[in-house]
Amino acid sequence: MFHLGWFLNFVADEWNGTWGDGGRDFTGDFYVEVARSLERAKFDYVLLEDKLMVSTAYGGTMEYDLKHGVNPKHDPVPLAVVMATATTRLGVVPTMSTSFYPPFLLARLASTIDHIARGRFGWNVVTSAEDRSAQNFGLDKLYEHDERYARAAEYLELVTKLWESWEPDAIERDYATGTYANFEKVHTIDFEGKYFKSRGPLNTAPSPQYRPTIAQAGASPPGRELAAQHADTIVTPANGVAEMKAYRDDIHERMKHNGRDPADCKVLYLVSPIVADTHEEALAKRERWFTDPLYIEYMLAEISSITEIDFAQFDLDEPLPELTTNGERGALASFVAGGRDKTLRELVTGSGMSSNIPFVGTPAEVAQEMGEVMEEVGGDGFLITSPVMRLNRRYVTEITDGLVPELQRRGLTRTEYTTTMLREHLREF
Ligand SMILES: Cc1cc2nc3c(=O)[nH]c(=O)nc-3n(C[C@H](O)[C@H](O)[C@H](O)COP(=O)(O)O)c2cc1C
Protein backbone atom coordinates (compact mmCIF):
# COMPACT_ATOMS: atom_id res chain seq x y z
CA MET A 1 0.00 0.00 0.00
CA PHE A 2 1.05 3.57 -0.46
CA HIS A 3 0.05 6.93 1.01
CA LEU A 4 -1.80 9.80 -0.65
CA GLY A 5 -1.44 13.51 -0.01
CA TRP A 6 -2.94 16.50 -1.80
CA PHE A 7 -1.17 19.76 -2.57
CA LEU A 8 -3.04 23.03 -3.08
CA ASN A 9 -2.78 26.81 -2.89
CA PHE A 10 -5.20 29.09 -1.07
CA VAL A 11 -5.51 31.27 -4.17
CA ALA A 12 -8.14 32.95 -6.28
CA ASP A 13 -10.87 30.66 -7.55
CA GLU A 14 -11.02 29.40 -11.10
CA TRP A 15 -12.97 32.41 -12.31
CA ASN A 16 -12.14 31.96 -15.98
CA GLY A 17 -12.30 28.20 -16.45
CA THR A 18 -15.10 26.05 -17.82
CA TRP A 19 -15.47 24.18 -14.54
CA GLY A 20 -14.93 27.02 -12.10
CA ASP A 21 -17.84 28.60 -10.32
CA GLY A 22 -17.06 32.08 -11.51
CA GLY A 23 -16.38 33.96 -8.32
CA ARG A 24 -15.75 32.11 -5.13
CA ASP A 25 -14.81 34.18 -2.14
CA PHE A 26 -12.14 33.33 0.41
CA THR A 27 -14.40 31.98 3.15
CA GLY A 28 -12.75 28.57 2.83
CA ASP A 29 -16.06 26.85 2.01
CA PHE A 30 -14.69 25.37 -1.21
CA TYR A 31 -11.63 24.04 0.60
CA VAL A 32 -13.80 22.47 3.28
CA GLU A 33 -15.56 20.57 0.49
CA VAL A 34 -12.15 19.52 -0.84
CA ALA A 35 -11.04 18.38 2.64
CA ARG A 36 -14.18 16.26 3.03
CA SER A 37 -13.63 14.70 -0.39
CA LEU A 38 -10.02 13.88 0.47
CA GLU A 39 -11.10 12.35 3.75
CA ARG A 40 -13.73 10.26 1.97
CA ALA A 41 -10.91 9.00 -0.27
CA LYS A 42 -8.77 8.31 2.86
CA PHE A 43 -5.90 10.68 2.09
CA ASP A 44 -3.22 11.05 4.76
CA TYR A 45 -3.05 14.82 4.47
CA VAL A 46 -3.56 18.01 2.54
CA LEU A 47 -0.48 20.23 2.18
CA LEU A 48 -1.19 23.94 1.84
CA GLU A 49 1.41 25.89 -0.13
CA ASP A 50 2.42 29.45 0.73
CA LYS A 51 4.51 32.39 -0.43
CA LEU A 52 4.83 35.82 1.15
CA MET A 53 5.01 38.26 -1.74
CA VAL A 54 3.71 39.42 -5.09
CA SER A 55 6.40 38.56 -7.61
CA THR A 56 7.99 40.79 -10.26
CA ALA A 57 10.31 38.06 -11.50
CA TYR A 58 8.55 37.47 -14.83
CA GLY A 59 9.22 40.44 -17.10
CA GLY A 60 10.30 42.65 -14.19
CA THR A 61 6.72 43.65 -13.35
CA MET A 62 3.83 42.54 -11.13
CA GLU A 63 1.62 42.39 -14.25
CA TYR A 64 1.76 38.65 -14.96
CA ASP A 65 1.79 37.59 -11.35
CA LEU A 66 -1.42 39.54 -10.77
CA LYS A 67 -2.97 38.79 -14.16
CA HIS A 68 -2.76 35.06 -13.52
CA GLY A 69 -3.23 35.20 -9.77
CA VAL A 70 0.07 33.37 -9.24
CA ASN A 71 1.00 34.79 -5.87
CA PRO A 72 -1.91 36.67 -4.43
CA LYS A 73 -2.82 34.01 -1.90
CA HIS A 74 -4.29 33.91 1.53
CA ASP A 75 -2.72 32.66 4.72
CA PRO A 76 -2.92 28.85 4.80
CA VAL A 77 -2.76 28.57 8.59
CA PRO A 78 -6.34 29.65 9.42
CA LEU A 79 -7.52 27.64 6.42
CA ALA A 80 -5.86 24.56 7.92
CA VAL A 81 -7.87 25.13 11.11
CA VAL A 82 -11.12 25.41 9.17
CA MET A 83 -10.33 22.23 7.21
CA ALA A 84 -9.38 20.38 10.39
CA THR A 85 -12.56 21.26 12.23
CA ALA A 86 -14.63 20.08 9.24
CA THR A 87 -12.99 16.64 9.25
CA THR A 88 -11.96 13.97 11.74
CA ARG A 89 -9.05 12.06 10.15
CA LEU A 90 -7.43 14.12 7.40
CA GLY A 91 -4.06 15.69 8.29
CA VAL A 92 -3.70 19.43 7.62
CA VAL A 93 -0.23 20.69 6.74
CA PRO A 94 0.14 24.43 6.09
CA THR A 95 3.42 26.01 5.03
CA MET A 96 5.37 28.42 7.24
CA SER A 97 8.81 29.82 6.53
CA THR A 98 11.74 29.53 8.94
CA SER A 99 13.15 32.71 7.40
CA PHE A 100 10.30 34.91 8.60
CA TYR A 101 8.22 33.41 11.42
CA PRO A 102 9.63 33.98 14.89
CA PRO A 103 10.29 30.47 16.27
CA PHE A 104 8.40 30.91 19.53
CA LEU A 105 5.26 32.09 17.73
CA LEU A 106 5.45 29.25 15.25
CA ALA A 107 5.97 26.58 17.93
CA ARG A 108 3.00 27.98 19.84
CA LEU A 109 0.77 28.19 16.77
CA ALA A 110 1.65 24.64 15.71
CA SER A 111 0.95 23.30 19.18
CA THR A 112 -2.36 25.16 19.39
CA ILE A 113 -3.57 23.92 16.01
CA ASP A 114 -2.49 20.39 16.85
CA HIS A 115 -4.88 20.61 19.83
CA ILE A 116 -7.70 21.98 17.70
CA ALA A 117 -7.05 19.36 14.99
CA ARG A 118 -6.85 16.58 17.59
CA GLY A 119 -3.37 15.53 16.54
CA ARG A 120 -3.68 16.05 12.79
CA PHE A 121 -1.50 19.13 12.36
CA GLY A 122 1.63 19.14 10.25
CA TRP A 123 4.00 21.97 9.41
CA ASN A 124 5.47 22.19 5.91
CA VAL A 125 8.90 23.59 6.71
CA VAL A 126 10.23 25.91 4.01
CA THR A 127 13.07 28.43 4.02
CA SER A 128 11.47 30.65 1.32
CA ALA A 129 13.03 31.35 -2.03
CA GLU A 130 12.54 34.98 -2.96
CA ASP A 131 14.18 38.34 -2.33
CA ARG A 132 10.71 39.78 -2.81
CA SER A 133 9.55 37.92 0.32
CA ALA A 134 12.60 39.04 2.29
CA GLN A 135 11.86 42.65 1.35
CA ASN A 136 8.47 42.37 3.04
CA PHE A 137 10.24 41.60 6.30
CA GLY A 138 12.81 44.39 6.35
CA LEU A 139 15.63 42.60 4.55
CA ASP A 140 17.13 43.71 1.23
CA LYS A 141 17.87 40.21 0.08
CA LEU A 142 16.96 36.70 1.08
CA TYR A 143 19.64 34.83 3.04
CA GLU A 144 21.94 32.79 0.82
CA HIS A 145 20.57 29.30 0.01
CA ASP A 146 22.78 27.19 2.28
CA GLU A 147 22.68 29.73 5.08
CA ARG A 148 18.88 29.51 4.98
CA TYR A 149 19.23 25.83 5.77
CA ALA A 150 21.75 26.47 8.55
CA ARG A 151 19.19 28.85 10.08
CA ALA A 152 16.40 26.31 9.52
CA ALA A 153 18.39 23.55 11.23
CA GLU A 154 18.86 25.74 14.31
CA TYR A 155 15.22 26.82 14.10
CA LEU A 156 14.01 23.22 14.17
CA GLU A 157 16.26 22.41 17.08
CA LEU A 158 14.80 25.36 18.96
CA VAL A 159 11.11 24.70 18.26
CA THR A 160 11.58 21.02 19.10
CA LYS A 161 13.01 22.05 22.48
CA LEU A 162 10.02 24.33 22.99
CA TRP A 163 7.58 21.52 22.22
CA GLU A 164 9.49 19.32 24.64
CA SER A 165 9.69 22.01 27.33
CA TRP A 166 6.64 20.43 28.93
CA GLU A 167 7.05 16.82 29.96
CA PRO A 168 4.24 14.75 28.44
CA ASP A 169 2.54 14.28 31.82
CA ALA A 170 3.05 17.85 33.10
CA ILE A 171 -0.68 18.55 33.19
CA GLU A 172 -2.19 17.04 36.33
CA ARG A 173 -5.61 18.69 36.72
CA ASP A 174 -5.46 17.47 40.31
CA TYR A 175 -8.71 18.43 42.03
CA ALA A 176 -7.38 17.58 45.49
CA THR A 177 -4.41 19.97 45.35
CA GLY A 178 -5.96 22.38 42.86
CA THR A 179 -3.02 21.93 40.53
CA TYR A 180 -3.38 22.36 36.77
CA ALA A 181 0.24 21.80 35.72
CA ASN A 182 3.16 20.51 37.77
CA PHE A 183 5.82 23.23 37.69
CA GLU A 184 8.57 20.65 38.14
CA LYS A 185 7.67 19.14 34.77
CA VAL A 186 7.81 22.35 32.77
CA HIS A 187 11.28 23.66 31.95
CA THR A 188 12.94 26.70 30.48
CA ILE A 189 15.05 25.83 27.45
CA ASP A 190 17.54 28.75 27.63
CA PHE A 191 18.38 28.28 23.98
CA GLU A 192 21.20 30.38 22.60
CA GLY A 193 22.31 29.55 19.07
CA LYS A 194 24.04 31.40 16.27
CA TYR A 195 20.80 32.86 14.91
CA PHE A 196 18.14 32.48 17.59
CA LYS A 197 17.74 32.86 21.32
CA SER A 198 14.74 31.84 23.40
CA ARG A 199 14.13 31.32 27.08
CA GLY A 200 11.02 29.11 27.07
CA PRO A 201 9.08 27.23 28.19
CA LEU A 202 6.33 27.27 25.61
CA ASN A 203 3.16 28.61 27.20
CA THR A 204 0.87 26.03 25.60
CA ALA A 205 0.04 22.59 26.92
CA PRO A 206 1.71 19.66 25.13
CA SER A 207 -0.33 18.83 22.03
CA PRO A 208 -1.75 15.42 21.08
CA GLN A 209 1.21 14.59 18.81
CA TYR A 210 3.61 16.24 21.31
CA ARG A 211 5.83 17.18 18.38
CA PRO A 212 3.58 18.18 15.48
CA THR A 213 4.20 16.28 12.23
CA ILE A 214 6.99 17.77 10.12
CA ALA A 215 6.81 17.91 6.31
CA GLN A 216 9.69 19.14 4.18
CA ALA A 217 10.70 19.38 0.53
CA GLY A 218 14.47 19.58 0.55
CA ALA A 219 16.08 18.96 -2.82
CA SER A 220 19.59 20.37 -2.35
CA PRO A 221 22.10 18.59 -0.07
CA PRO A 222 21.37 20.84 2.96
CA GLY A 223 17.64 20.62 2.20
CA ARG A 224 17.81 16.83 2.17
CA GLU A 225 19.87 16.78 5.34
CA LEU A 226 17.30 18.91 7.17
CA ALA A 227 14.53 16.63 5.98
CA ALA A 228 16.47 13.51 6.95
CA GLN A 229 16.93 14.87 10.46
CA HIS A 230 13.40 16.01 11.15
CA ALA A 231 10.76 15.13 8.55
CA ASP A 232 7.93 12.66 9.01
CA THR A 233 7.06 13.14 5.36
CA ILE A 234 8.93 14.61 2.41
CA VAL A 235 7.31 15.98 -0.72
CA THR A 236 9.40 16.00 -3.87
CA PRO A 237 9.01 16.25 -7.64
CA ALA A 238 8.61 13.02 -9.61
CA ASN A 239 11.52 13.31 -12.03
CA GLY A 240 11.33 9.82 -13.49
CA VAL A 241 11.54 6.46 -11.73
CA ALA A 242 15.34 6.28 -11.52
CA GLU A 243 15.66 9.69 -9.90
CA MET A 244 12.71 9.08 -7.58
CA LYS A 245 14.32 5.90 -6.33
CA ALA A 246 17.75 7.52 -6.00
CA TYR A 247 16.23 10.39 -4.00
CA ARG A 248 14.48 8.06 -1.57
CA ASP A 249 17.57 5.88 -1.17
CA ASP A 250 19.63 9.00 -0.43
CA ILE A 251 17.13 10.18 2.19
CA HIS A 252 17.19 6.72 3.81
CA GLU A 253 20.99 6.77 3.99
CA ARG A 254 20.94 10.23 5.53
CA MET A 255 18.29 9.14 8.05
CA LYS A 256 20.39 6.17 9.14
CA HIS A 257 23.38 8.49 9.58
CA ASN A 258 21.22 10.59 11.86
CA GLY A 259 20.16 7.54 13.86
CA ARG A 260 16.65 7.46 12.43
CA ASP A 261 14.62 4.55 11.08
CA PRO A 262 13.88 5.16 7.35
CA ALA A 263 10.36 3.82 7.90
CA ASP A 264 9.66 6.94 9.98
CA CYS A 265 9.64 9.28 6.99
CA LYS A 266 7.38 8.85 3.98
CA VAL A 267 8.46 10.33 0.65
CA LEU A 268 5.51 11.50 -1.43
CA TYR A 269 6.09 12.30 -5.10
CA LEU A 270 4.29 15.22 -6.69
CA VAL A 271 2.11 14.11 -9.62
CA SER A 272 -0.91 15.41 -11.52
CA PRO A 273 -2.83 12.48 -12.97
CA ILE A 274 -5.16 13.32 -15.83
CA VAL A 275 -8.07 10.90 -16.02
CA ALA A 276 -11.09 10.62 -18.32
CA ASP A 277 -13.55 7.97 -19.44
CA THR A 278 -11.31 6.89 -22.31
CA HIS A 279 -7.57 7.02 -22.91
CA GLU A 280 -8.08 9.25 -25.96
CA GLU A 281 -10.20 11.71 -24.00
CA ALA A 282 -7.53 11.98 -21.31
CA LEU A 283 -4.82 12.63 -23.91
CA ALA A 284 -7.00 15.23 -25.63
CA LYS A 285 -7.65 16.95 -22.31
CA ARG A 286 -3.96 17.10 -21.56
CA GLU A 287 -3.18 18.51 -25.02
CA ARG A 288 -5.93 21.11 -24.67
CA TRP A 289 -4.80 22.24 -21.21
CA PHE A 290 -1.07 22.35 -21.74
CA THR A 291 -1.02 24.18 -25.08
CA ASP A 292 -3.37 26.95 -23.98
CA PRO A 293 -1.36 30.22 -24.32
CA LEU A 294 -2.75 31.40 -20.98
CA TYR A 295 -1.45 28.23 -19.34
CA ILE A 296 2.00 28.72 -20.88
CA GLU A 297 2.17 32.33 -19.68
CA TYR A 298 0.96 31.29 -16.23
CA MET A 299 3.55 28.54 -15.94
CA LEU A 300 6.35 30.86 -17.02
CA ALA A 301 5.25 33.43 -14.44
CA GLU A 302 5.08 30.68 -11.81
CA ILE A 303 8.53 29.19 -12.47
CA SER A 304 9.95 32.73 -12.65
CA SER A 305 8.37 33.52 -9.29
CA ILE A 306 9.83 30.55 -7.43
CA THR A 307 13.30 30.74 -9.00
CA GLU A 308 13.45 34.54 -9.42
CA ILE A 309 14.84 33.95 -12.91
CA ASP A 310 13.07 36.03 -15.56
CA PHE A 311 11.85 33.47 -18.09
CA ALA A 312 10.39 36.27 -20.23
CA GLN A 313 13.94 36.91 -21.48
CA PHE A 314 14.17 33.51 -23.22
CA ASP A 315 12.88 32.54 -26.66
CA LEU A 316 10.06 30.05 -26.26
CA ASP A 317 11.32 28.06 -29.21
CA GLU A 318 14.96 27.76 -28.16
CA PRO A 319 16.62 25.55 -25.52
CA LEU A 320 17.48 27.30 -22.25
CA PRO A 321 21.02 28.34 -21.30
CA GLU A 322 22.60 26.97 -18.11
CA LEU A 323 20.74 28.52 -15.17
CA THR A 324 21.40 28.87 -11.44
CA THR A 325 19.23 30.27 -8.65
CA ASN A 326 19.30 31.29 -5.01
CA GLY A 327 15.60 30.36 -4.98
CA GLU A 328 13.98 26.92 -5.31
CA ARG A 329 16.81 24.87 -6.78
CA GLY A 330 14.69 21.72 -6.76
CA ALA A 331 11.96 23.37 -8.84
CA LEU A 332 14.51 24.59 -11.38
CA ALA A 333 16.15 21.18 -11.60
CA SER A 334 12.76 19.53 -12.03
CA PHE A 335 11.72 22.03 -14.69
CA VAL A 336 14.80 21.50 -16.84
CA ALA A 337 14.85 17.73 -16.21
CA GLY A 338 12.70 17.33 -19.35
CA GLY A 339 15.95 17.56 -21.36
CA ARG A 340 18.72 20.03 -22.18
CA ASP A 341 17.87 19.87 -25.89
CA LYS A 342 14.18 20.73 -25.31
CA THR A 343 12.88 24.20 -26.12
CA LEU A 344 11.32 26.29 -23.38
CA ARG A 345 7.90 25.71 -24.97
CA GLU A 346 8.45 21.95 -24.93
CA LEU A 347 9.51 22.06 -21.29
CA VAL A 348 6.39 24.00 -20.30
CA THR A 349 3.89 22.09 -22.41
CA GLY A 350 5.55 18.68 -22.21
CA SER A 351 5.39 17.90 -18.59
CA GLY A 352 3.88 20.64 -16.54
CA MET A 353 6.16 21.83 -13.78
CA SER A 354 4.70 19.55 -11.23
CA SER A 355 5.41 16.20 -12.75
CA ASN A 356 7.61 14.47 -15.24
CA ILE A 357 5.73 11.23 -14.68
CA PRO A 358 2.78 11.56 -17.05
CA PHE A 359 -0.12 9.64 -15.59
CA VAL A 360 -2.72 10.07 -18.33
CA GLY A 361 -5.58 7.68 -19.11
CA THR A 362 -8.66 6.07 -17.66
CA PRO A 363 -8.78 5.78 -13.87
CA ALA A 364 -8.03 2.05 -14.20
CA GLU A 365 -5.01 2.65 -16.45
CA VAL A 366 -3.58 5.36 -14.23
CA ALA A 367 -4.15 3.32 -11.04
CA GLN A 368 -2.30 0.41 -12.59
CA GLU A 369 0.58 2.65 -13.66
CA MET A 370 0.82 4.35 -10.26
CA GLY A 371 1.09 0.93 -8.64
CA GLU A 372 3.87 -0.07 -11.03
CA VAL A 373 5.84 3.14 -10.49
CA MET A 374 5.56 2.79 -6.70
CA GLU A 375 6.71 -0.80 -6.93
CA GLU A 376 9.83 0.24 -8.82
CA VAL A 377 10.57 3.22 -6.59
CA GLY A 378 10.10 1.18 -3.43
CA GLY A 379 7.36 3.37 -1.75
CA ASP A 380 5.92 5.54 -0.10
CA GLY A 381 3.22 7.44 -1.98
CA PHE A 382 2.05 10.31 -4.14
CA LEU A 383 1.19 13.94 -3.54
CA ILE A 384 -1.51 14.89 -6.02
CA THR A 385 -1.93 18.40 -7.35
CA SER A 386 -4.04 19.94 -10.09
CA PRO A 387 -2.24 19.98 -13.45
CA VAL A 388 -3.89 23.25 -14.42
CA MET A 389 -3.70 26.73 -13.02
CA ARG A 390 -6.37 26.48 -10.39
CA LEU A 391 -8.25 23.81 -8.59
CA ASN A 392 -11.89 23.07 -9.40
CA ARG A 393 -14.43 20.58 -8.12
CA ARG A 394 -14.28 18.49 -11.26
CA TYR A 395 -10.59 17.69 -10.85
CA VAL A 396 -11.02 16.81 -7.17
CA THR A 397 -13.93 14.50 -8.00
CA GLU A 398 -12.09 12.81 -10.86
CA ILE A 399 -9.36 11.87 -8.42
CA THR A 400 -11.30 11.14 -5.24
CA ASP A 401 -14.26 9.40 -6.89
CA GLY A 402 -12.63 8.15 -10.10
CA LEU A 403 -8.98 7.31 -9.54
CA VAL A 404 -8.93 6.48 -5.81
CA PRO A 405 -11.59 3.73 -5.97
CA GLU A 406 -9.46 2.06 -8.66
CA LEU A 407 -6.39 2.33 -6.42
CA GLN A 408 -8.38 0.89 -3.52
CA ARG A 409 -9.70 -2.01 -5.63
CA ARG A 410 -6.10 -2.95 -6.36
CA GLY A 411 -5.22 -2.81 -2.66
CA LEU A 412 -2.83 0.09 -3.34
CA THR A 413 -4.31 2.68 -0.95
CA ARG A 414 -6.27 2.41 2.27
CA THR A 415 -10.04 1.90 2.31
CA GLU A 416 -10.40 2.84 5.99
CA TYR A 417 -8.40 4.87 8.47
CA THR A 418 -7.19 2.70 11.34
CA THR A 419 -5.51 5.57 13.20
CA THR A 420 -6.55 9.08 14.23
CA MET A 421 -3.42 11.25 14.33
CA LEU A 422 -1.35 12.35 11.35
CA ARG A 423 1.98 10.80 12.34
CA GLU A 424 0.15 7.53 13.05
CA HIS A 425 -1.42 7.57 9.56
CA LEU A 426 2.03 7.99 8.08
CA ARG A 427 3.47 5.12 10.13
CA GLU A 428 0.52 2.79 9.59
CA PHE A 429 2.35 1.07 6.71
C1 LIG B 1 5.60 19.72 -3.26
C2 LIG B 1 6.40 20.91 -2.88
C3 LIG B 1 5.80 21.91 -2.14
C4 LIG B 1 6.51 23.06 -1.79
N1 LIG B 1 5.86 24.06 -1.12
C5 LIG B 1 6.51 25.23 -0.89
C6 LIG B 1 5.82 26.32 -0.31
O1 LIG B 1 4.63 26.26 -0.02
N2 LIG B 1 6.50 27.46 -0.09
C7 LIG B 1 7.83 27.60 -0.40
O2 LIG B 1 8.40 28.66 -0.18
N3 LIG B 1 8.50 26.56 -0.95
C8 LIG B 1 7.88 25.40 -1.22
N4 LIG B 1 8.55 24.35 -1.80
C9 LIG B 1 9.98 24.50 -2.09
C10 LIG B 1 10.85 23.75 -1.10
O3 LIG B 1 10.71 24.27 0.20
C11 LIG B 1 12.32 23.82 -1.53
O4 LIG B 1 12.78 25.13 -1.51
C12 LIG B 1 12.50 23.26 -2.92
O5 LIG B 1 12.05 21.93 -2.97
C13 LIG B 1 13.93 23.33 -3.39
O6 LIG B 1 14.79 22.65 -2.52
P1 LIG B 1 16.04 23.36 -1.89
O7 LIG B 1 15.50 24.46 -1.05
O8 LIG B 1 16.72 22.26 -1.10
O9 LIG B 1 16.89 23.90 -3.01
C14 LIG B 1 7.87 23.18 -2.16
C15 LIG B 1 8.48 22.15 -2.88
C16 LIG B 1 7.76 21.02 -3.26
C17 LIG B 1 8.43 19.95 -4.05
The ligand as a Gaussian input file, in Angstrom:
#p B3LYP/6-31G(d) Opt

LIG

0 1
 C        5.597000      19.720000      -3.259000
 C        6.399000      20.906000      -2.880000
 C        5.804000      21.913000      -2.142000
 C        6.505000      23.062000      -1.792000
 N        5.862000      24.055000      -1.123000
 C        6.509000      25.228000      -0.888000
 C        5.820000      26.323000      -0.308000
 O        4.633000      26.257000      -0.020000
 N        6.500000      27.462000      -0.092000
 C        7.835000      27.598000      -0.398000
 O        8.397000      28.663000      -0.179000
 N        8.502000      26.558000      -0.948000
 C        7.876000      25.397000      -1.217000
 N        8.546000      24.350000      -1.801000
 C        9.983000      24.497000      -2.088000
 C       10.851000      23.752000      -1.101000
 O       10.710000      24.273000       0.196000
 C       12.317000      23.816000      -1.530000
 O       12.776000      25.134000      -1.509000
 C       12.498000      23.262000      -2.920000
 O       12.047000      21.928000      -2.969000
 C       13.930000      23.329000      -3.386000
 O       14.792000      22.651000      -2.523000
 P       16.045000      23.358000      -1.892000
 O       15.503000      24.459000      -1.049000
 O       16.717000      22.264000      -1.100000
 O       16.889000      23.897000      -3.011000
 C        7.867000      23.183000      -2.160000
 C        8.479000      22.152000      -2.882000
 C        7.764000      21.024000      -3.257000
 C        8.427000      19.952000      -4.049000

